[in-house]
């Protein structure tokens, strides 16, 4: 180590290099134990050695200052600064004070404007938030009805595509009008309520006889919709009735309405808005909402959710709709409280006033009746229909322009002779608009009060700030000169030294400064740097030891640089792939081993599996006895690792490891996972929490039932092979046996493990090439077997299974599982939750092992 000679004969050591921990004193000699950086294979004994060395250094305190400057008398910083400050008192404070006062005045004015604008914006945002909240709540009431109409369109199309013969009671209700009040054969439909819906086909020409094909298609087939429409109305709050208006002026409606006596025979229903609304400017055949109208059957004012219905996407069957009474929407608006003395207004998609509280009746010139059913105009100046519509009234032109320009907003405008703040929000699903109106003077009362207060105190504050700043500027000028000459330069050197320490160069020589405080600071910085160097090296070794217990990959996933940054409650949610693995029959194998042999075998097994996991970008989160839980960032790596693990197990078995009986089951699932720390301050652990973990664990256990090596969910497989064509439909099983992206897999079936609500599609992944070659020729009968089972056709499933057993050259365990499950369902009954609308699950609780 090189030294330099000082002017007074003393020697100073040059800076040490990081990693060279042994030191020698600058004024004498002392020794310390060398601390070597440990490799990743550092043993526990080396860790203890490092800890001991670190402890000795931490408790070593210097007995005297490393330098002695007896020939130089240092000054105290306080007395020295005071002397210099007295020399600079004559600085002309008057000029500086005037400048500062002007700056303070300008700052106060600007602050006033900022505060007033902030409170104004806060009030605007609050009003707009109220409008958005009201719109969201109201749209939440109507959105389910839009979804209901979409479902009814699909079921209606399916009903018209299916031939049907009605029961006798229904047939007896159908017939031509024989009352004599209408032209002969001008009306055909249900003459009385037979317990279902109503069907009326109103033809435009008299003496026209419907053909049998027309009656079967339009009347009989639509009869299958009666119970569905009635159930839809009963199930959704706010729905009055559900109907279809056919393209030839027919109408099927539930609950039953006496259309025979309430509609004229020549009513051109297809020209009404309830029919035309969804057919105009609706290329995607989406659900739309009509404007406000008075029901033809006398049920009051209402609006309807409507959508066109096609057969085979080409032939227009008609329009399907659900009627909603306007009373339900008006009640919500009338009860809405917005926090100021303003009021809300509900507009239809074309700008018609649908609901208006009493507070707004005088301004709008409209009056709501006692039942909130109809709004009357109390001013005869305008046409009554135009008087209801904001886009047609001459006194709401500014409001109309704002509503047409933007779906949502908050603006200041003149309405009804007063300055108002108007906030509005448009519902995407219905086009209706919730409008909130508040007088500007009330909304901005607080901001104007603040403006007055700040204006009155502006001059006082400006003068006070100016005087204070003037004084401080004088002091600052004096201190600037002082610091530049005697303090700034030494501090800059010390800052450079500390910056260098912060960047990892911990060992520095101690510089000399004439001021006592600066010299003491330099000594401390130098000593702290050396201490930090020792600490960093100790932490480096310690972190290497920790990484054997807490994987670095876990820290990276958690977003932490090292284990010292991990705190209780740290967590992150990510899309990850979870792998569970377990040794089959391990209990029986372990009975023949001593405890030492058992631990040796397990560690050898994990030493073979661990590098495979790391190779594919994963890490083992937990060791679970004879198994483990591993985490991967994507399912492709997880499936590749599973295949390599099975290949490794085959090699170990051939080598005689565990008496050649080594078999491993693996389950993989992909999805959102919550990964973080649990426990308490003195004892923490890392864990993963999610349904994904539960399903992956269940899959690993199910490999015993299906006698396969690797089971994965559709989510994991889809991401792995980048497929968009894995079938979701129970009627298409093109993925019975497939080989895509070097991943050979076969469809196993739908399962509902305990704790999982929706069925999960499960696949078996081949651990070896051509593993499914024997069953590939039987893909079609296997498809039929699975289809029969998932449709609940149990006896047909058993027959197909028996045929496959006879036909297949080698036994297929999956066929036997389907046969056993079908017989079990026959004996004990189908799952209570299965209603036939989804595939019948092959497994639906944790008792699959006894299936």
C-alpha positions in Angstrom: 0.0 0.0 0.0 1.4 3.4 -1.1 1.8 6.4 1.3 2.3 10.1 0.7 4.4 12.6 2.7 2.7 15.5 4.3 4.3 18.9 4.9 4.8 18.3 8.7 6.5 15.0 8.2 3.4 12.8 8.7 2.4 10.1 6.3 -1.1 9.5 4.8 -2.2 6.3 3.2 -3.6 6.4 -0.3 -7.2 5.2 -0.8 -7.8 1.5 -0.6 -9.4 -0.5 -3.4 -12.8 -2.1 -2.8 -12.3 -5.7 -1.8 -9.0 -5.0 0.0 -10.3 -4.8 3.5 -7.0 -4.7 5.5 -6.0 -1.2 6.5 -3.1 0.6 8.1 -3.3 3.7 10.3 -2.2 7.1 9.0 -0.3 8.0 12.2 0.9 4.6 13.4 -0.1 1.0 12.7 -3.1 -1.1 13.5 -4.5 -4.3 12.0 -7.9 -5.6 11.2 -9.0 -9.0 10.1 -9.1 -9.3 6.2 -12.7 -9.9 4.9 -12.8 -11.9 1.6 -15.8 -11.7 -0.7 -17.6 -15.0 -0.7 -18.6 -17.0 -3.8 -22.1 -18.3 -4.4 -21.0 -21.5 -2.7 -20.2 -19.8 0.6 -20.6 -22.2 3.5 -22.4 -21.5 6.8 -19.0 -21.3 8.5 -17.8 -18.6 6.2 -21.0 -16.6 6.9 -20.3 -16.9 10.6 -16.7 -15.7 10.0 -17.9 -12.7 8.1 -20.5 -11.8 10.7 -17.8 -12.0 13.5 -15.5 -9.7 11.5 -18.3 -7.3 10.8 -19.2 -7.2 14.5 -15.6 -6.5 15.6 -15.3 -3.6 13.2 -18.6 -2.1 14.1 -17.7 -1.9 17.8 -14.2 -0.4 17.2 -14.1 3.3 18.1 -11.1 5.5 17.5 -9.2 6.6 20.6 -7.9 9.9 19.2 -8.2 12.0 16.0 -6.1 10.5 13.2 -4.5 14.0 12.6 -3.0 16.5 15.0 -2.6 20.1 13.9 -1.1 21.7 17.1 0.7 24.4 15.1 -2.6 25.7 13.5 -5.3 27.4 15.6 -8.7 26.7 14.2 -11.7 29.1 14.5 -15.2 28.0 15.4 -17.6 28.4 12.5 -20.1 30.4 14.6 -17.7 33.2 15.6 -16.0 33.3 12.3 -19.3 33.7 10.4 -20.5 36.4 12.8 -17.4 38.5 12.2 -17.7 38.3 8.5 -21.5 39.1 8.7 -20.8 42.3 10.6 -18.6 43.5 7.8 -21.4 43.2 5.3 -24.2 44.9 7.2 -23.9 48.1 5.1 -25.2 46.3 2.0 -28.1 48.5 0.6 -31.1 46.6 1.8 -33.5 49.3 0.6 -33.1 48.5 -3.1 -33.2 44.7 -2.5 -36.3 45.1 -0.3 -38.2 47.0 -3.0 -37.5 44.3 -5.5 -38.6 41.6 -3.2 -41.8 43.5 -2.3 -42.8 43.7 -5.9 -42.1 40.1 -6.4 -44.1 39.2 -3.4 -47.1 41.3 -4.6 -47.1 39.6 -7.9 -46.8 36.2 -6.3 -49.8 36.9 -4.0 -51.9 38.0 -7.0 -51.0 34.9 -8.9 -51.8 32.7 -5.8 -55.2 34.3 -5.5 -56.1 33.5 -9.1 -54.8 30.0 -8.7 -56.8 29.3 -5.6 -60.0 30.8 -7.0 -59.6 28.8 -10.2 -58.9 25.7 -8.2 -62.0 26.0 -6.2 -64.0 26.8 -9.3 -62.6 23.7 -11.0 -63.2 21.6 -7.9 -66.9 22.7 -7.9 -67.2 21.9 -11.6 -65.6 18.5 -11.2 -67.9 17.7 -8.2 -71.0 18.6 -10.3 -69.8 16.5 -13.2 -69.0 13.6 -10.9 -72.6 13.8 -9.6 -73.9 13.6 -13.2 -71.6 10.7 -14.0 -72.7 8.8 -10.8 -76.4 9.3 -11.6 -75.8 8.2 -15.2 -73.8 5.1 -14.1 -76.5 4.1 -11.6 -79.3 4.6 -14.1 -77.4 2.8 -16.8 -76.8 -0.1 -14.4 -80.5 -0.5 -14.1 -81.0 -0.6 -17.9 -77.9 -2.5 -19.1 -79.2 -5.9 -17.9 -82.3 -5.3 -20.0 -80.1 -4.7 -23.1 -78.3 -8.0 -22.4 -81.7 -9.7 -21.9 -82.8 -8.5 -25.4 -79.6 -9.8 -26.9 -80.3 -13.2 -25.3 -83.9 -13.2 -26.5 -82.8 -12.5 -30.1 -80.5 -15.6 -30.1 -83.3 -17.8 -28.6 -85.9 -16.4 -31.0 -83.7 -17.2 -34.0 -83.2 -20.7 -32.7 -86.9 -21.2 -32.1 -87.8 -20.2 -35.7 -85.1 -22.6 -37.0 -86.7 -25.5 -35.1 -89.9 -27.2 -36.4 -92.6 -27.5 -33.8 -96.1 -29.0 -33.3 -98.0 -27.1 -30.5 -100.0 -29.0 -27.8 -103.7 -29.4 -28.3 -104.6 -26.5 -25.9 -102.5 -24.1 -27.9 -103.8 -25.3 -31.3 -107.3 -24.8 -30.1 -106.7 -21.1 -29.4 -105.5 -20.3 -32.9 -107.9 -19.3 -35.7 -109.2 -16.6 -38.0 -111.3 -13.7 -36.9 -115.0 -14.8 -37.0 -116.5 -11.9 -35.1 -117.7 -10.1 -38.1 -116.3 -6.8 -37.0 -113.3 -7.1 -39.3 -113.0 -8.3 -42.9 -113.0 -12.1 -43.3 -109.7 -13.8 -42.8 -108.0 -10.4 -42.1 -106.8 -11.5 -38.7 -105.2 -14.8 -37.6 -103.9 -15.6 -34.2 -104.8 -16.6 -30.6 -108.5 -15.9 -30.0 -108.2 -16.4 -26.3 -105.4 -16.8 -23.6 -104.5 -20.5 -23.7 -101.8 -19.9 -21.0 -99.0 -18.7 -23.2 -98.3 -15.5 -25.2 -100.4 -13.9 -27.8 -99.9 -14.2 -31.6 -101.6 -11.9 -34.1 -100.8 -11.9 -37.8 -102.5 -8.8 -39.2 -102.7 -9.1 -43.0 -103.2 -6.0 -45.1 -105.6 -7.6 -47.6 -108.9 -9.3 -46.9 -109.8 -12.8 -47.9 -106.2 -14.1 -47.7 -105.8 -17.6 -46.4 -102.6 -18.5 -44.7 -100.9 -21.5 -46.0 -100.1 -24.4 -43.7 -96.4 -23.7 -44.1 -96.9 -20.1 -43.0 -99.0 -21.0 -40.0 -96.4 -23.7 -38.9 -93.5 -21.2 -39.4 -94.9 -18.0 -38.0 -97.4 -19.2 -35.4 -96.4 -22.7 -34.2 -92.7 -22.1 -34.0 -93.0 -18.8 -32.2 -95.2 -20.5 -29.6 -92.0 -22.0 -28.2 -91.0 -18.5 -27.0 -94.0 -18.0 -24.7 -92.5 -19.4 -21.5 -89.1 -17.8 -22.3 -90.5 -14.4 -22.8 -92.7 -14.7 -19.6 -89.7 -15.8 -17.6 -87.6 -12.9 -18.9 -90.3 -10.4 -17.8 -90.6 -12.0 -14.4 -86.9 -12.1 -13.8 -86.0 -8.5 -14.5 -87.2 -5.6 -12.4 -88.6 -2.8 -14.6 -89.6 -5.0 -17.6 -93.3 -4.8 -18.5 -93.5 -7.3 -21.4 -91.3 -9.0 -24.0 -92.3 -9.4 -27.6 -91.4 -9.9 -31.2 -92.9 -7.9 -34.1 -92.5 -10.1 -37.2 -91.6 -8.7 -40.6 -95.2 -9.5 -41.8 -96.9 -7.4 -39.1 -97.2 -10.2 -36.6 -96.7 -9.8 -32.8 -96.0 -12.4 -30.1 -96.0 -10.9 -26.7 -95.8 -12.1 -23.0 -97.5 -11.7 -20.7 -100.8 -12.1 -22.5 -102.4 -9.0 -24.0 -105.8 -9.1 -25.8 -104.4 -7.8 -29.1 -107.5 -9.2 -30.8 -109.7 -6.5 -29.3 -107.1 -3.7 -28.7 -105.5 -3.4 -32.1 -107.2 -2.7 -35.4 -106.9 -5.4 -38.0 -105.0 -3.2 -40.4 -102.5 -1.7 -37.9 -99.2 -1.2 -39.8 -97.1 -2.1 -36.7 -93.9 -2.3 -38.8 -94.0 1.4 -39.5 -93.9 2.3 -35.7 -90.6 3.3 -34.0 -90.6 0.2 -31.9 -90.0 -1.7 -35.1 -88.0 0.8 -37.2 -85.6 2.1 -34.5 -83.3 -1.0 -34.6 -83.3 -1.3 -38.4 -82.1 2.2 -39.2 -78.3 2.9 -39.0 -77.7 -0.4 -37.1 -75.4 -2.4 -39.4 -74.1 -4.5 -36.5 -77.7 -5.4 -35.4 -77.0 -4.2 -31.9 -79.5 -3.5 -29.1 -80.9 0.0 -29.3 -83.4 2.0 -27.2 -86.4 3.8 -28.5 -87.4 7.3 -27.6 -90.3 8.0 -25.3 -93.7 6.8 -26.6 -97.3 6.1 -25.5 -98.0 2.4 -25.6 -100.5 1.3 -28.3 -102.1 -1.2 -25.8 -102.8 1.5 -23.2 -99.9 0.7 -20.8 -98.8 4.3 -20.5 -95.5 6.1 -21.4 -92.5 3.8 -21.9 -89.3 3.2 -23.7 -88.1 -0.1 -25.3 -84.9 -2.0 -25.8 -85.1 -3.4 -29.3 -82.9 -5.4 -31.7 -83.4 -7.0 -35.1 -83.7 -10.8 -35.3 -82.5 -12.8 -38.3 -82.8 -16.4 -39.4 -79.4 -17.7 -40.5 -78.1 -14.1 -40.4 -79.9 -13.3 -43.7 -83.7 -13.6 -43.4 -85.3 -10.8 -41.3 -87.7 -12.5 -38.8 -88.6 -9.2 -37.1 -87.7 -7.1 -34.1 -87.4 -8.4 -30.6 -87.9 -6.0 -27.7 -88.6 -5.5 -24.0 -90.8 -2.6 -22.8 -89.8 -0.6 -19.7 -92.2 1.8 -17.9 -90.9 5.4 -17.7 -92.1 5.5 -14.1 -89.1 3.5 -12.9 -86.7 5.9 -14.5 -88.5 9.0 -13.3 -88.6 7.9 -9.7 -84.8 7.6 -9.6 -84.3 11.1 -11.1 -86.9 12.6 -8.8 -85.2 11.2 -5.7 -81.7 12.2 -6.8 -80.0 14.7 -4.5 -77.1 16.6 -6.0 -75.8 18.6 -3.0 -76.8 22.1 -4.2 -80.2 23.7 -4.7 -80.2 22.7 -8.3 -82.1 19.9 -9.9 -81.7 17.0 -12.3 -83.4 16.4 -15.7 -83.6 13.2 -17.6 -83.6 13.5 -21.4 -84.3 10.7 -24.0 -81.8 10.0 -26.8 -83.6 12.6 -29.1 -83.7 15.3 -26.4 -87.2 14.8 -25.1 -87.7 15.7 -21.4 -88.6 12.4 -19.6 -88.4 13.4 -16.0 -88.4 16.9 -14.3 -88.5 17.6 -10.5 -90.9 20.2 -9.1 -87.9 22.6 -8.7 -87.5 22.9 -12.4 -91.2 23.0 -13.5 -91.4 26.8 -13.4 -88.2 27.5 -15.4 -89.0 24.9 -18.0 -92.7 25.7 -18.2 -93.6 22.0 -17.8 -95.7 20.3 -15.2 -95.4 16.6 -14.2 -98.7 14.9 -13.3 -99.3 13.3 -9.9 -98.4 9.8 -11.1 -95.2 11.0 -12.9 -96.7 9.5 -16.1 -97.0 12.6 -18.4 -95.5 16.0 -18.6 -97.8 18.8 -19.6 -96.9 22.2 -21.0 -98.3 25.2 -19.1 -97.4 27.7 -21.8 -99.2 27.8 -25.1 -96.6 29.8 -26.9 -94.9 26.8 -28.5 -96.0 23.7 -30.2 -96.4 21.2 -27.4 -94.3 18.5 -28.9 -91.4 20.9 -29.6 -91.8 22.4 -26.1 -90.8 19.0 -24.6 -87.5 18.8 -26.7 -84.4 20.8 -25.7 -83.2 20.6 -29.4 -86.4 22.4 -30.6 -87.0 25.0 -27.9 -85.7 28.5 -28.6 -84.7 29.1 -25.0 -82.4 26.0 -24.7 -80.3 26.5 -27.9 -77.0 26.8 -26.0 -77.8 23.7 -23.9 -78.8 21.8 -27.1 -75.5 22.7 -28.8 -73.5 21.5 -25.8 -75.4 18.2 -25.5 -74.9 17.5 -29.2 -71.3 18.4 -29.2 -70.1 16.2 -26.3 -71.5 13.1 -24.5 -70.2 14.4 -21.2 -69.2 17.8 -19.9 -69.7 20.8 -17.6 -70.3 24.3 -19.0 -71.5 27.7 -17.9 -74.4 29.1 -19.9 -77.4 31.3 -19.7 -80.7 29.4 -19.3 -84.1 30.9 -18.6 -82.5 34.3 -18.0 -79.9 33.2 -15.4 -76.3 32.1 -15.5 -76.2 28.4 -14.7 -73.6 25.6 -14.4 -74.8 22.6 -16.4 -73.2 19.1 -16.1 -74.4 16.2 -18.2 -73.5 12.6 -18.9 -74.8 10.4 -21.7 -75.6 6.7 -21.1 -73.8 4.6 -23.9 -76.3 1.8 -23.9 -79.5 3.9 -24.2 -78.4 7.4 -25.4 -80.4 8.9 -22.5 -78.8 12.0 -20.8 -78.7 13.0 -17.2 -78.5 16.8 -16.9 -77.8 18.6 -13.6 -78.5 22.4 -13.4 -77.2 24.6 -10.6 -77.1 28.4 -10.4 -73.6 29.7 -10.9 -73.7 32.1 -7.9 -74.4 29.2 -5.5 -71.9 26.7 -7.0 -69.1 29.3 -6.9 -70.0 30.9 -3.5 -67.0 29.5 -1.7 -64.5 30.5 -4.4 -65.8 34.1 -4.4 -65.5 34.2 -0.7 -61.9 33.1 -0.9 -61.3 35.7 -3.6 -62.6 38.5 -1.4 -60.5 37.4 1.6 -57.3 37.0 -0.4 -57.9 40.4 -2.1 -58.3 42.2 1.2 -55.2 40.6 2.7 -53.0 40.9 -0.4 -51.3 44.1 0.4 -50.6 43.2 4.0 -49.1 39.9 3.0 -47.1 41.4 0.2 -45.5 44.0 2.4 -44.7 41.5 5.2 -43.2 39.0 2.7 -41.3 41.8 1.0 -39.7 42.9 4.2 -38.8 39.4 5.3 -37.4 38.6 1.9 -35.4 41.8 1.8 -33.8 40.9 5.1 -33.1 37.4 4.1 -31.6 38.5 0.8 -29.1 40.7 2.7 -28.1 37.8 4.9 -27.9 35.5 1.8 -25.6 37.9 0.0 -23.2 38.0 3.0 -23.3 34.3 3.5 -22.7 33.7 -0.2 -19.4 35.6 -0.2 -18.4 33.9 3.0 -19.2 30.4 1.8 -17.6 30.8 -1.6 -14.3 31.7 0.0 -14.1 29.4 3.0 -17.0 26.9 3.0 -18.3 26.2 -0.5 -15.1 24.7 -1.8 -14.5 22.3 1.1 -18.2 21.3 1.1 -18.0 20.6 -2.6 -15.0 18.4 -2.0 -16.8 16.6 0.7 -19.9 16.2 -1.5 -17.7 14.6 -4.2 -16.3 12.3 -1.6 -19.8 11.3 -0.4 -21.0 10.9 -4.0 -18.1 8.6 -4.7 -19.0 6.6 -1.6 -22.6 6.4 -2.8 -21.4 5.0 -6.1 -19.4 2.2 -4.5 -15.9 3.7 -4.0 -15.9 3.4 -0.2 -12.2 4.0 0.8 -10.9 7.6 0.7 -8.0 9.5 2.3 -9.0 12.1 4.9 -8.4 15.7 3.5 -7.1 18.6 5.6 -9.3 21.8 6.3 -8.5 24.7 8.6 -12.0 24.8 10.1 -12.5 22.4 13.0 -16.1 21.5 12.0 -15.1 20.8 8.4 -12.1 18.7 9.5 -14.3 16.7 11.9 -16.9 16.2 9.1 -14.1 15.0 6.7 -12.9 12.5 9.4 -16.5 11.2 9.9 -17.1 10.8 6.1 -13.9 8.9 5.6 -14.7 6.6 8.5 -18.3 6.1 7.4 -17.1 5.2 3.9 -14.8 2.5 5.3 -17.7 1.3 7.5 -20.0 1.2 4.6 -17.5 -0.7 2.5 -17.4 -3.4 5.2 -21.2 -3.4 5.5 -21.7 -3.7 1.7 -19.3 -6.6 1.5 -21.0 -8.3 4.4 -24.4 -7.8 2.9 -23.2 -9.1 -0.4 -22.2 -12.4 1.3 -25.3 -12.4 3.3 -27.5 -11.9 0.2 -25.8 -14.8 -1.5 -26.8 -16.9 1.5 -30.3 -15.7 1.5 -30.8 -16.4 -2.2 -30.6 -20.1 -1.4 -33.8 -19.7 0.6 -35.5 -16.9 -1.2 -35.1 -17.1 -5.0 -33.8 -14.0 -6.8 -36.6 -14.6 -9.5 -39.2 -14.2 -6.7 -37.6 -10.9 -5.7 -37.6 -9.7 -9.3 -41.3 -10.7 -9.7 -42.1 -8.8 -6.5 -40.2 -5.8 -7.9 -37.5 -5.8 -5.1 -33.8 -5.5 -5.7 -32.7 -7.6 -2.7 -34.1 -9.3 0.3 -33.5 -6.3 2.5 -36.2 -4.4 0.6 -38.9 -7.0 1.3 -41.5 -5.9 3.8 -44.5 -7.6 5.3 -47.5 -7.1 3.1 -45.5 -6.5 -0.2 -47.6 -8.0 -3.0 -48.2 -7.8 -6.7 -50.8 -9.2 -9.0 -49.6 -10.7 -12.3 -50.5 -13.2 -14.9 -48.4 -16.3 -14.0 -48.3 -20.0 -14.7 -48.5 -22.3 -11.6 -47.0 -25.8 -11.6 -47.7 -28.4 -9.0 -45.7 -31.7 -9.0 -45.8 -34.7 -6.8 -44.1 -38.1 -6.7 -46.5 -41.0 -7.2 -46.6 -43.8 -4.5 -44.0 -42.0 -2.5 -45.2 -43.3 0.8 -44.8 -46.9 -0.4 -41.4 -46.2 -1.9 -40.2 -44.4 1.3 -41.1 -47.3 3.5 -38.1 -49.2 2.2 -35.6 -46.3 3.0 -34.0 -45.1 6.2 -34.4 -41.4 7.1 -31.0 -40.6 5.8 -31.6 -42.4 2.5 -35.0 -40.7 2.2 -33.6 -37.2 2.5 -30.7 -38.1 0.2 -33.2 -39.4 -2.4 -35.4 -36.4 -2.2 -32.5 -33.9 -2.5 -31.2 -35.9 -5.4 -34.6 -35.8 -7.1 -34.9 -32.0 -6.5 -31.3 -31.4 -7.7 -32.3 -32.9 -11.0 -35.6 -31.0 -11.2 -34.5 -27.6 -10.0 -32.1 -26.8 -12.9 -34.9 -27.8 -15.3 -37.2 -25.3 -13.7 -34.5 -22.6 -13.8 -33.6 -23.4 -17.4 -37.1 -22.6 -18.5 -37.3 -19.3 -16.6 -39.2 -20.5 -13.5 -38.4 -20.8 -9.9 -39.5 -23.1 -7.1 -41.7 -21.2 -4.5 -42.2 -24.1 -2.1 -41.1 -27.6 -1.4 -44.1 -29.7 -0.4 -42.6 -32.9 1.0 -42.1 -35.1 -2.1 -43.4 -32.4 -4.4 -43.1 -28.7 -5.1 -44.9 -25.6 -6.3 -43.1 -23.7 -9.2 -43.9 -20.3 -10.8 -43.4 -19.3 -14.4 -44.0 -16.1 -16.2 -45.6 -17.8 -19.1 -47.2 -21.2 -19.7 -45.0 -22.1 -22.7 -42.0 -22.3 -20.4 -44.1 -24.2 -17.8 -45.2 -26.8 -20.3 -41.7 -27.2 -21.8 -40.4 -27.6 -18.2 -43.0 -30.3 -17.5 -42.0 -32.3 -20.5 -38.3 -32.0 -19.6 -39.1 -33.1 -16.0 -40.9 -36.2 -17.3 -38.0 -36.9 -19.6 -35.6 -36.6 -16.6 -37.8 -38.9 -14.6 -37.7 -41.5 -17.3 -33.9 -41.3 -17.3 -33.7 -41.6 -13.5 -36.0 -44.6 -13.5 -33.9 -46.4 -16.1 -30.9 -45.7 -13.9 -32.7 -47.5 -11.0 -33.4 -44.4 -8.9 -36.1 -45.2 -6.3 -36.1 -48.8 -7.4 -37.0 -47.7 -10.9 -40.5 -46.7 -9.7 -40.2 -43.0 -10.0 -43.4 -41.5 -11.5 -44.3 -37.8 -11.2 -47.7 -36.1 -11.8 -47.8 -32.5 -12.9 -50.6 -29.9 -13.0 -50.4 -26.5 -14.7 -52.8 -23.6 -14.8 -52.4 -19.9 -16.0 -54.1 -16.8 -14.7 -54.0 -13.8 -12.4 -52.1 -14.6 -9.2 -51.5 -12.5 -6.0 -47.9 -12.9 -5.0 -46.5 -11.5 -1.8 -45.4 -11.8 1.8 -47.4 -13.0 4.8 -46.7 -13.6 8.5 -45.7 -11.1 11.1 -42.7 -8.8 11.6 -40.5 -11.4 13.2 -41.3 -14.3 10.8 -42.4 -13.8 7.2 -42.8 -16.1 4.3 -43.6 -15.7 0.6 -46.7 -17.2 -0.9 -49.0 -17.1 -3.9 -52.8 -16.8 -3.5 -55.4 -17.3 -6.3 -57.9 -19.7 -7.7 -55.1 -20.5 -10.2 -53.1 -22.2 -7.4 -56.1 -24.2 -6.3 -56.9 -25.4 -9.8 -53.2 -26.3 -10.6 -53.1 -28.3 -7.3 -56.3 -30.1 -8.3 -55.0 -30.9 -11.7 -51.8 -32.5 -10.3 -54.0 -34.7 -8.1 -56.2 -35.6 -11.0 -53.3 -37.1 -13.0 -53.9 -40.2 -10.7 -57.5 -40.4 -11.9 -56.7 -40.0 -15.6 -53.5 -42.0 -15.4 -51.6 -39.3 -17.2 -48.4 -37.4 -16.5 -49.2 -33.8 -17.3 -52.6 -32.0 -17.1 -53.0 -28.4 -18.2 -55.9 -26.1 -18.5 -57.1 -24.5 -21.7 -55.8 -21.1 -20.5 -52.3 -22.5 -20.1 -52.4 -24.4 -23.4 -53.8 -21.6 -25.4 -51.0 -19.2 -24.3 -48.4 -21.9 -24.8 -49.2 -22.9 -28.4 -50.5 -19.4 -29.4 -53.8 -20.9 -30.5 -56.9 -19.0 -31.3 -58.7 -22.1 -32.6 -59.0 -24.3 -29.5 -62.7 -25.1 -29.5 -64.9 -23.5 -26.9 -68.0 -25.2 -28.3 -69.2 -28.6 -27.0 -70.3 -29.4 -30.5 -66.8 -29.1 -32.0 -63.9 -31.2 -30.7 -61.3 -30.7 -33.4 -58.7 -30.7 -30.5 -59.4 -34.3 -29.5 -55.8 -35.0 -30.5 -53.6 -32.2 -31.9 -49.9 -31.3 -32.3 -49.3 -27.5 -32.5 -46.1 -25.6 -31.8 -44.2 -28.8 -30.8 -46.8 -29.5 -28.1 -48.8 -32.7 -28.5 -52.0 -32.7 -26.5 -55.4 -34.3 -26.2 -58.7 -33.0 -24.8 -59.7 -34.7 -21.5 -62.9 -33.0 -20.6 -64.6 -30.4 -18.4 -64.0 -30.5 -14.7 -65.3 -28.5 -11.7 -62.9 -28.9 -8.8 -64.1 -27.9 -5.4 -64.1 -24.2 -5.0 -64.4 -23.5 -8.7 -67.7 -22.2 -10.1 -67.3 -22.5 -13.9 -66.2 -25.7 -15.7 -62.6 -25.8 -16.7 -61.4 -27.4 -20.0 -58.5 -29.7 -19.3 -55.9 -31.2 -21.6 -53.3 -33.9 -21.3 -49.9 -33.0 -22.7 -47.7 -35.7 -24.1 -44.5 -36.1 -22.2 -42.9 -38.0 -25.1 -43.2 -37.8 -28.9 -46.1 -39.7 -30.5 -47.5 -40.6 -27.0 -51.0 -40.3 -28.5 -50.3 -42.0 -31.8 -52.4 -45.1 -30.8 -55.6 -43.0 -30.1 -55.3 -40.6 -33.0 -57.2 -43.0 -35.5 -60.1 -43.1 -33.0 -60.5 -39.3 -32.8 -64.0 -39.3 -34.3 -65.5 -42.0 -31.9 -63.7 -40.3 -29.0 -65.3 -37.1 -30.0 -68.8 -38.7 -30.1 -68.2 -40.3 -26.7 -67.2 -36.9 -25.2 -70.1 -35.1 -26.9 -72.6 -37.7 -25.6 -71.3 -37.4 -22.1 -71.3 -33.6 -22.0 -74.9 -33.6 -23.3 -75.8 -35.9 -20.4 -76.5 -38.9 -22.7 -75.1 -41.4 -20.2 -76.3 -44.6 -21.7 -75.1 -43.6 -25.1 -71.7 -42.7 -23.5 -71.4 -46.2 -21.9 -72.2 -47.9 -25.3 -69.6 -45.8 -27.1 -67.0 -46.5 -24.4 -67.6 -50.3 -24.7 -67.2 -50.1 -28.5 -64.0 -48.1 -28.1 -62.6 -50.7 -25.6 -63.2 -53.4 -28.2 -61.8 -51.4 -31.1 -58.7 -49.9 -29.6 -55.6 -52.1 -29.7 -54.4 -50.7 -26.4 -56.4 -49.7 -23.4 -57.2 -46.0 -23.1 -57.6 -44.9 -19.4 -59.6 -41.9 -20.5 -62.3 -44.1 -22.1 -62.6 -46.1 -18.8 -62.9 -42.9 -16.8 -65.8 -41.7 -19.0 -67.5 -45.1 -18.7 -67.1 -45.1 -14.9 -68.3 -41.5 -14.6 -71.4 -42.2 -16.7 -72.3 -45.3 -14.6 -71.7 -43.3 -11.5 -74.0 -40.5 -12.7 -76.6 -43.1 -13.6 -76.4 -44.6 -10.1 -76.2 -41.5 -8.0 -77.7 -38.8 -10.2 -76.3 -35.9 -12.1 -74.7 -32.9 -10.3 -77.3 -30.7 -8.7 -76.0 -27.6 -10.3 -76.0 -28.9 -13.9 -79.0 -27.7 -16.0 -77.9 -28.8 -19.4 -76.9 -25.3 -20.6 -73.2 -26.2 -20.2 -71.1 -29.3 -20.7 -71.6 -32.0 -18.1 -68.4 -31.9 -16.0 -66.4 -35.1 -15.8 -65.3 -34.2 -12.2 -67.1 -31.7 -10.0 -65.6 -32.0 -6.5 -62.5 -33.2 -4.7 -63.7 -36.7 -4.3 -62.6 -37.6 -7.8 -60.1 -40.1 -6.5 -62.9 -42.5 -5.5 -64.7 -42.1 -8.9 
